């Protein structure tokens, strides 16, 4: 059990969280920096003893966690690139295809992250909209709207691509 009182932890958070987030931003984006700072405070809360110099401990912990997060992100990115290279394009061109596979992949990649995730889960993951909603933590109506809007946008981009190639 921790010897740090909730009141003391809250006081340290109020005093140090903002500069710690700013410090973490030199390695991470805003959301990741926020996550790292929260994880450090959770770690502090679970520690058995109060560090001698709390401010120094917090900054060192945020630094270590930030660098670790960057390394994890780099490893994950390399793994994803290897898998993508092994699998090739999401769309494999076939002679009978009625759409240009490269244009379809470009249209998919042009979507914002959330609607792109919905489309990938729905089409390649073969998930229902309810399953996608449960996985992403979004309401089914939001997932449905994102899916419909994403398909509409992809369709428009593919139509534009076809017109451009024939003209």
TAMO-V946741 format. One record per pair of residues at least 12 apart in sequence whose C-alpha atoms are under 7 Angstrom apart, sorted by the first residue. I is the first residue (numbers start at 1). J is the second residue. D is the distance in whole Angstrom. If there is no record, write none. Layout:
# TAMO-V946741
I | J | D
I | J | D
This chain:
# TAMO-V946741
1 | 48 | 6
2 | 45 | 6
2 | 46 | 6
2 | 47 | 6
2 | 48 | 5
2 | 49 | 7
3 | 48 | 6
3 | 49 | 6
3 | 50 | 7
4 | 45 | 7
4 | 50 | 7
17 | 37 | 7
20 | 37 | 7
20 | 59 | 7
20 | 62 | 7
21 | 33 | 5
21 | 34 | 6
21 | 37 | 6
24 | 62 | 7
24 | 63 | 7
24 | 66 | 6
27 | 66 | 6
27 | 67 | 7
27 | 70 | 7
28 | 66 | 7
36 | 62 | 7
36 | 65 | 6
36 | 66 | 6
37 | 62 | 6
40 | 61 | 6
40 | 62 | 6
90 | 105 | 7
91 | 105 | 7
103 | 158 | 7
103 | 161 | 7
104 | 158 | 7
107 | 154 | 5
107 | 157 | 6
108 | 154 | 7
111 | 150 | 7
115 | 146 | 5
115 | 147 | 6
115 | 150 | 6
118 | 132 | 7
118 | 143 | 7
118 | 147 | 6
119 | 147 | 6
129 | 143 | 7
129 | 144 | 7
